């Protein structure tokens, strides 16, 4: 018998390709992928919060010169994310039209979901990994020899256990929680996901009312993971996913927190709101069959003063902000929603 609370619940496929790129090239899953500048290409989509994690960490750590970045467009069909933003619809480095081509180059009968972010081995055109949670951890650890001078420590040893604990709470309740709410196909499953989401947001509101960042006095991996969901909340999840108890802008601590991070170099300049809205409202036709994309909301308040400096903390610790993004990678424009 199926429990009423779980019938119609959204279940994310988490069966990722768990190969890793490592400093010593040790074998994982029987394969060796050593860190080599220029060998790999990170494929992201500005629309996707999971991919946005990787673009933020890549910027903060200064890996632009050693790990190239390609962007898929905001919409896709059953054949996967496509490079329709590039001339001729072809990624200029990989020479492919869809990230699916890299998956099939390595696994001709690949049966699972085609996702971003993904890292591709440029010489062979083979997908290396799509394990987004491990990618950013490895950027901090395995790629450390190539970090820019002044790169922040996003995984400080003194706080690593707490970072892992916070991430383990935020992922199911918030990061995936908005999807569990939006893709529920029964009232009971929706209400369960909705209440779990807002209970965790209330917990975060209380936590962040007395401290500037989630863990310690500096930005960490935990802040990156929470930010990419929160920054899309009012523009997408509040309406599209029925996460509508209140807007994020109606929660003072969380609203100040997300403005603080949005205005921090490496965060807001990686966010493309129009592509995010286009993706969710046009691709999720089971939720929005008309594919009409909303014009609003007014995003200009994200640039307003947040006053979070009064809580102390130093964004980059003993490090420094990243330099301005490459022109092709600079987003973060704010519209008035009219």
KOLRO-847460 format. One record per residue (C-alpha): x, z, y; residue in three letters. Coordinates in steps of 0.25 Angstrom, whole numbers, always signed. Example, Ala and Ser with C-alpha at 12.3 -4.5 7.8 and 13.67 -1.06 7.14 Angstrom:
<sites>
[site [+49, +31, -18], "ALA"],
[site [+55, +29, -4], "SER"],
</sites>
This chain:
<sites>
[site [+0, +0, +0], "UNK"],
[site [+5, -3, +14], "UNK"],
[site [+5, +8, +24], "UNK"],
[site [-4, +5, +36], "UNK"],
[site [+8, +8, +46], "UNK"],
[site [+17, -2, +40], "UNK"],
[site [+7, -13, +37], "UNK"],
[site [+10, -24, +47], "UNK"],
[site [+23, -18, +52], "UNK"],
[site [+34, -27, +56], "UNK"],
[site [+46, -27, +47], "UNK"],
[site [+59, -33, +53], "UNK"],
[site [+68, -40, +43], "UNK"],
[site [+82, -33, +44], "UNK"],
[site [+89, -41, +33], "UNK"],
[site [+100, -46, +42], "UNK"],
[site [+113, -53, +38], "UNK"],
[site [+122, -41, +39], "UNK"],
[site [+136, -48, +39], "UNK"],
[site [+145, -42, +50], "UNK"],
[site [+156, -47, +59], "UNK"],
[site [+167, -37, +58], "UNK"],
[site [+181, -34, +64], "UNK"],
[site [+188, -34, +51], "UNK"],
[site [+180, -45, +44], "UNK"],
[site [+176, -35, +33], "UNK"],
[site [+166, -41, +23], "UNK"],
[site [+152, -37, +24], "UNK"],
[site [+142, -44, +15], "UNK"],
[site [+153, -51, +9], "UNK"],
[site [+157, -58, +22], "UNK"],
[site [+167, -56, +32], "UNK"],
[site [+164, -59, +47], "UNK"],
[site [+176, -55, +55], "UNK"],
[site [+175, -53, +70], "UNK"],
[site [+181, -65, +77], "UNK"],
[site [+180, -69, +91], "UNK"],
[site [+172, -82, +93], "UNK"],
[site [+168, -83, +78], "UNK"],
[site [+154, -78, +79], "UNK"],
[site [+142, -81, +88], "UNK"],
[site [+131, -71, +91], "UNK"],
[site [+117, -78, +91], "UNK"],
[site [+107, -70, +99], "UNK"],
[site [+94, -73, +106], "UNK"],
[site [+91, -67, +120], "UNK"],
[site [+77, -64, +116], "UNK"],
[site [+80, -55, +104], "UNK"],
[site [+83, -40, +106], "UNK"],
[site [+91, -39, +93], "UNK"],
[site [+100, -51, +98], "UNK"],
[site [+101, -45, +112], "UNK"],
[site [+108, -33, +106], "UNK"],
[site [+119, -41, +102], "UNK"],
[site [+120, -49, +115], "UNK"],
[site [+121, -35, +122], "UNK"],
[site [+132, -29, +114], "UNK"],
[site [+140, -42, +114], "UNK"],
[site [+139, -41, +129], "UNK"],
[site [+142, -27, +130], "UNK"],
[site [+154, -28, +121], "UNK"],
[site [+160, -41, +127], "UNK"],
[site [+159, -49, +115], "UNK"],
[site [+155, -62, +122], "UNK"],
[site [+169, -69, +120], "UNK"],
[site [+170, -66, +105], "UNK"],
[site [+155, -68, +101], "UNK"],
[site [+148, -79, +106], "UNK"],
[site [+133, -79, +109], "UNK"],
[site [+122, -89, +106], "UNK"],
[site [+107, -87, +110], "UNK"],
[site [+95, -92, +103], "UNK"],
[site [+83, -95, +111], "UNK"],
[site [+71, -85, +112], "UNK"],
[site [+62, -92, +103], "UNK"],
[site [+63, -97, +88], "UNK"],
[site [+54, -102, +77], "UNK"],
[site [+56, -99, +62], "UNK"],
[site [+69, -106, +61], "UNK"],
[site [+75, -95, +70], "UNK"],
[site [+81, -93, +84], "UNK"],
[site [+86, -106, +90], "UNK"],
[site [+97, -110, +100], "UNK"],
[site [+87, -117, +109], "UNK"],
[site [+94, -111, +122], "UNK"],
[site [+106, -120, +119], "UNK"],
[site [+108, -134, +122], "UNK"],
[site [+102, -143, +111], "UNK"],
[site [+97, -130, +104], "UNK"],
[site [+110, -128, +97], "UNK"],
[site [+119, -115, +98], "UNK"],
[site [+132, -121, +105], "UNK"],
[site [+141, -113, +96], "UNK"],
[site [+134, -113, +83], "UNK"],
[site [+128, -127, +84], "UNK"],
[site [+115, -122, +78], "UNK"],
[site [+101, -123, +83], "UNK"],
[site [+96, -110, +77], "UNK"],
[site [+102, -97, +72], "UNK"],
[site [+95, -100, +59], "UNK"],
[site [+106, -111, +56], "UNK"],
[site [+117, -100, +56], "UNK"],
[site [+109, -92, +46], "UNK"],
[site [+107, -103, +37], "UNK"],
[site [+121, -108, +38], "UNK"],
[site [+125, -95, +31], "UNK"],
[site [+113, -93, +23], "UNK"],
[site [+106, -106, +20], "UNK"],
[site [+94, -99, +14], "UNK"],
[site [+93, -87, +24], "UNK"],
[site [+79, -81, +21], "UNK"],
[site [+79, -70, +32], "UNK"],
[site [+76, -70, +47], "UNK"],
[site [+84, -78, +57], "UNK"],
[site [+88, -68, +68], "UNK"],
[site [+96, -66, +80], "UNK"],
[site [+106, -60, +83], "UNK"],
[site [+115, -67, +73], "UNK"],
[site [+130, -69, +73], "UNK"],
[site [+135, -83, +68], "UNK"],
[site [+149, -87, +63], "UNK"],
[site [+152, -99, +72], "UNK"],
[site [+162, -106, +62], "UNK"],
[site [+152, -106, +51], "UNK"],
[site [+139, -105, +58], "UNK"],
[site [+135, -94, +48], "UNK"],
[site [+127, -82, +52], "UNK"],
[site [+135, -70, +51], "UNK"],
[site [+124, -59, +54], "UNK"],
[site [+111, -56, +61], "UNK"],
[site [+112, -41, +59], "UNK"],
[site [+109, -38, +74], "UNK"],
[site [+111, -23, +72], "UNK"],
[site [+125, -24, +66], "UNK"],
[site [+129, -34, +76], "UNK"],
[site [+130, -26, +88], "UNK"],
[site [+136, -14, +81], "UNK"],
[site [+147, -24, +76], "UNK"],
[site [+149, -29, +90], "UNK"],
[site [+153, -15, +94], "UNK"],
[site [+162, -12, +82], "UNK"],
[site [+167, -24, +75], "UNK"],
[site [+169, -33, +88], "UNK"],
[site [+176, -22, +96], "UNK"],
[site [+189, -29, +97], "UNK"],
[site [+182, -39, +105], "UNK"],
[site [+174, -30, +115], "UNK"],
[site [+177, -32, +129], "UNK"],
[site [+185, -22, +137], "UNK"],
[site [+175, -11, +141], "UNK"],
[site [+165, -14, +131], "UNK"],
[site [+156, -2, +128], "UNK"],
[site [+155, +6, +115], "UNK"],
[site [+141, +3, +110], "UNK"],
[site [+143, +11, +98], "UNK"],
[site [+151, +24, +102], "UNK"],
[site [+156, +32, +90], "UNK"],
[site [+151, +45, +96], "UNK"],
[site [+137, +40, +97], "UNK"],
[site [+136, +30, +85], "UNK"],
[site [+127, +38, +76], "UNK"],
[site [+117, +41, +88], "UNK"],
[site [+117, +26, +91], "UNK"],
[site [+114, +23, +77], "UNK"],
[site [+103, +33, +77], "UNK"],
[site [+96, +28, +89], "UNK"],
[site [+97, +13, +85], "UNK"],
[site [+90, +18, +72], "UNK"],
[site [+79, +23, +80], "UNK"],
[site [+78, +12, +90], "UNK"],
[site [+78, +0, +80], "UNK"],
[site [+66, +3, +72], "UNK"],
[site [+57, +9, +83], "UNK"],
[site [+61, +1, +95], "UNK"],
[site [+70, -11, +92], "UNK"],
[site [+61, -15, +80], "UNK"],
[site [+50, -7, +85], "UNK"],
[site [+45, -17, +95], "UNK"],
[site [+45, -27, +84], "UNK"],
[site [+38, -18, +74], "UNK"],
[site [+27, -16, +85], "UNK"],
[site [+26, -30, +89], "UNK"],
[site [+26, -37, +75], "UNK"],
[site [+16, -26, +69], "UNK"],
[site [+5, -33, +62], "UNK"],
[site [-4, -22, +60], "UNK"],
[site [-9, -11, +70], "UNK"],
[site [-4, +0, +62], "UNK"],
[site [+10, -6, +61], "UNK"],
[site [+10, -9, +76], "UNK"],
[site [+6, +5, +80], "UNK"],
[site [+16, +11, +72], "UNK"],
[site [+27, +3, +78], "UNK"],
[site [+22, +4, +92], "UNK"],
[site [+22, +19, +91], "UNK"],
[site [+36, +20, +85], "UNK"],
[site [+41, +11, +96], "UNK"],
[site [+36, +19, +107], "UNK"],
[site [+39, +32, +101], "UNK"],
[site [+54, +27, +100], "UNK"],
[site [+53, +22, +115], "UNK"],
[site [+48, +36, +119], "UNK"],
[site [+60, +42, +112], "UNK"],
[site [+69, +33, +119], "UNK"],
[site [+62, +35, +132], "UNK"],
[site [+65, +50, +131], "UNK"],
[site [+79, +48, +126], "UNK"],
[site [+83, +38, +137], "UNK"],
[site [+77, +47, +148], "UNK"],
[site [+89, +56, +148], "UNK"],
[site [+100, +47, +143], "UNK"],
[site [+105, +33, +148], "UNK"],
[site [+108, +27, +135], "UNK"],
[site [+103, +29, +121], "UNK"],
[site [+116, +36, +115], "UNK"],
[site [+127, +42, +123], "UNK"],
[site [+131, +38, +137], "UNK"],
[site [+133, +23, +136], "UNK"],
[site [+126, +11, +131], "UNK"],
[site [+127, +10, +115], "UNK"],
[site [+122, +1, +104], "UNK"],
[site [+109, +9, +105], "UNK"],
[site [+106, +5, +119], "UNK"],
[site [+108, -10, +116], "UNK"],
[site [+98, -9, +104], "UNK"],
[site [+87, -2, +112], "UNK"],
[site [+89, -11, +125], "UNK"],
[site [+86, -24, +118], "UNK"],
[site [+72, -19, +114], "UNK"],
[site [+69, -12, +127], "UNK"],
[site [+73, -23, +136], "UNK"],
[site [+62, -32, +129], "UNK"],
[site [+51, -21, +128], "UNK"],
[site [+43, -24, +141], "UNK"],
[site [+46, -39, +141], "UNK"],
[site [+42, -41, +126], "UNK"],
[site [+39, -30, +117], "UNK"],
[site [+29, -22, +126], "UNK"],
[site [+19, -34, +126], "UNK"],
[site [+23, -43, +114], "UNK"],
[site [+25, -32, +104], "UNK"],
[site [+14, -23, +109], "UNK"],
[site [+24, -12, +112], "UNK"],
[site [+15, -9, +124], "UNK"],
[site [+13, +6, +125], "UNK"],
[site [+22, +5, +138], "UNK"],
[site [+33, -4, +143], "UNK"],
[site [+47, +0, +143], "UNK"],
[site [+46, +0, +158], "UNK"],
[site [+37, +12, +157], "UNK"],
[site [+47, +21, +150], "UNK"],
[site [+56, +26, +161], "UNK"],
[site [+68, +29, +153], "UNK"],
[site [+68, +17, +144], "UNK"],
[site [+65, +8, +156], "UNK"],
[site [+77, +14, +163], "UNK"],
[site [+86, +12, +151], "UNK"],
[site [+82, -2, +148], "UNK"],
[site [+84, -6, +163], "UNK"],
[site [+98, +2, +163], "UNK"],
[site [+102, -6, +151], "UNK"],
[site [+97, -20, +156], "UNK"],
[site [+105, -18, +168], "UNK"],
[site [+118, -15, +160], "UNK"],
[site [+127, -27, +158], "UNK"],
[site [+125, -32, +144], "UNK"],
[site [+111, -28, +142], "UNK"],
[site [+101, -35, +152], "UNK"],
[site [+110, -47, +154], "UNK"],
[site [+107, -50, +139], "UNK"],
[site [+92, -50, +140], "UNK"],
[site [+83, -62, +141], "UNK"],
[site [+69, -58, +144], "UNK"],
[site [+63, -72, +144], "UNK"],
[site [+69, -76, +131], "UNK"],
[site [+64, -62, +125], "UNK"],
[site [+50, -64, +129], "UNK"],
[site [+50, -79, +125], "UNK"],
[site [+55, -75, +111], "UNK"],
[site [+45, -64, +108], "UNK"],
[site [+33, -71, +114], "UNK"],
[site [+35, -85, +108], "UNK"],
[site [+41, -82, +95], "UNK"],
[site [+32, -70, +90], "UNK"],
[site [+20, -79, +89], "UNK"],
[site [+13, -69, +79], "UNK"],
[site [+12, -60, +91], "UNK"],
[site [+11, -70, +103], "UNK"],
[site [+5, -82, +97], "UNK"],
[site [+3, -89, +111], "UNK"],
[site [+18, -87, +113], "UNK"],
[site [+15, -84, +128], "UNK"],
[site [+27, -77, +134], "UNK"],
[site [+24, -67, +145], "UNK"],
[site [+31, -68, +159], "UNK"],
[site [+32, -54, +162], "UNK"],
[site [+36, -43, +163], "UNK"],
[site [+44, -41, +176], "UNK"],
[site [+58, -38, +171], "UNK"],
[site [+64, -35, +185], "UNK"],
[site [+63, -20, +184], "UNK"],
[site [+74, -20, +173], "UNK"],
[site [+84, -22, +184], "UNK"],
[site [+79, -10, +192], "UNK"],
[site [+86, +3, +193], "UNK"],
[site [+85, +12, +181], "UNK"],
[site [+92, +25, +186], "UNK"],
[site [+98, +27, +172], "UNK"],
[site [+112, +30, +177], "UNK"],
[site [+107, +44, +180], "UNK"],
[site [+107, +47, +166], "UNK"],
[site [+122, +44, +165], "UNK"],
[site [+129, +36, +155], "UNK"],
[site [+138, +24, +156], "UNK"],
[site [+133, +11, +151], "UNK"],
[site [+147, +6, +145], "UNK"],
[site [+154, +20, +143], "UNK"],
[site [+168, +17, +146], "UNK"],
[site [+166, +2, +145], "UNK"],
[site [+161, -7, +155], "UNK"],
[site [+150, -17, +157], "UNK"],
[site [+151, -31, +151], "UNK"],
[site [+154, -43, +160], "UNK"],
[site [+142, -52, +164], "UNK"],
[site [+137, -60, +153], "UNK"],
[site [+140, -74, +150], "UNK"],
[site [+131, -83, +158], "UNK"],
[site [+124, -89, +146], "UNK"],
[site [+121, -75, +141], "UNK"],
[site [+116, -68, +154], "UNK"],
[site [+101, -64, +153], "UNK"],
[site [+94, -53, +159], "UNK"],
[site [+86, -60, +170], "UNK"],
[site [+74, -52, +175], "UNK"],
[site [+60, -59, +178], "UNK"],
[site [+49, -53, +186], "UNK"],
[site [+39, -57, +175], "UNK"],
[site [+31, -66, +184], "UNK"],
</sites>
